Amino acid sequence: MRSSGKYGDQWIVPGGKVDFGETMIAGLKREIREETNLELVKINFKGVRELIEPTRHFIFLEFSATASNPDQVVLNNESTEYGWFRKSQLKDLNIAKPTLELIDERWE
C-alpha cells in the first residue's frame, strides 16, 4: 500500500504493533484487518529482522499469508492506495527501505 504520511508516499507493507496480551498472530490479523479489511489465512512465520535508526528501533516479525477476501480491500487513513504486484513490477515503485529489505530477504 502507498503510505499516507509515516513513510511519505512510499509503498509499504501493512503492519503494526502487537498489543499487550495479544499473540503475534492475533496482532498480525488485527493490524491487517484494520489497515486493509483483509482476513488472513494460511499464515506462515518467516523470520525476525531489526531496523535500528538514530531515534527508533524496530523489531519486525515477518509472515507470509493468504487473504481469504483479496477483492474486498478497504484502506484506512494510513494509506492512499493499494496494489497487488509481481516481483518484476516492483522496480518502478518508490518502496520504503524496510519494505524493500523485506522483499529482498523474504520473497520466495
SVG drawing of the C-alpha trace seen along z (x, -y; Angstrom):
<svg xmlns="http://www.w3.org/2000/svg" viewBox="-15 -13 37 35">
<polyline fill="none" stroke="black" stroke-width="0.4" points="0.0,0.0 1.1,-3.6 1.8,-5.3 -0.2,-8.5 2.5,-10.1 4.6,-8.0 6.8,-6.9 5.9,-9.9 4.1,-8.5 6.4,-5.4 5.0,-1.9 5.0,0.2 3.5,3.5 0.8,3.2 1.6,4.0 1.9,2.6 2.4,3.2 1.3,6.2 -0.9,5.1 -0.2,6.1 -1.6,9.6 -2.1,10.3 -0.4,13.1 1.7,12.4 -0.8,14.0 -3.8,12.2 -1.8,8.9 -1.0,9.6 -4.6,10.4 -5.9,7.3 -3.4,4.9 -4.0,6.2 -7.8,6.1 -7.6,2.5 -5.5,1.2 -6.9,3.2 -10.0,5.1 -8.3,8.3 -8.8,11.6 -5.6,13.7 -5.4,17.5 -2.5,19.8 -0.2,17.7 3.5,18.8 6.2,17.3 9.2,16.2 11.6,14.7 12.7,11.7 14.5,8.6 15.7,5.4 16.0,1.9 17.9,-0.5 17.8,-4.2 19.1,-7.1 15.8,-7.7 13.8,-4.5 14.4,-0.7 12.0,1.7 11.8,5.4 9.9,6.9 8.1,10.2 7.6,11.3 4.9,13.6 3.5,14.7 -0.2,15.3 -3.1,15.6 -6.1,13.3 -9.4,15.0 -11.1,11.9 -8.5,10.3 -11.2,8.4 -12.6,6.6 -9.7,4.2 -10.8,1.2 -8.0,-1.1 -7.9,-3.1 -6.2,-6.5 -2.7,-5.1 -2.5,-4.7 -3.8,-6.2 -3.9,-3.3 -3.0,0.4 -1.9,2.8 -1.1,6.4 2.3,6.8 4.6,9.4 8.2,9.0 9.1,7.9 6.7,4.9 8.4,3.5 11.4,1.9 9.2,-1.1 7.8,-1.7 9.1,-4.1 9.4,-1.5 10.3,-2.3 13.6,-0.9 12.1,1.5 9.7,3.0 12.5,3.2 14.6,5.1 11.7,7.4 11.2,8.1 14.9,8.7 15.3,11.1 12.0,13.0 10.4,13.1 10.3,16.7"/>
</svg>
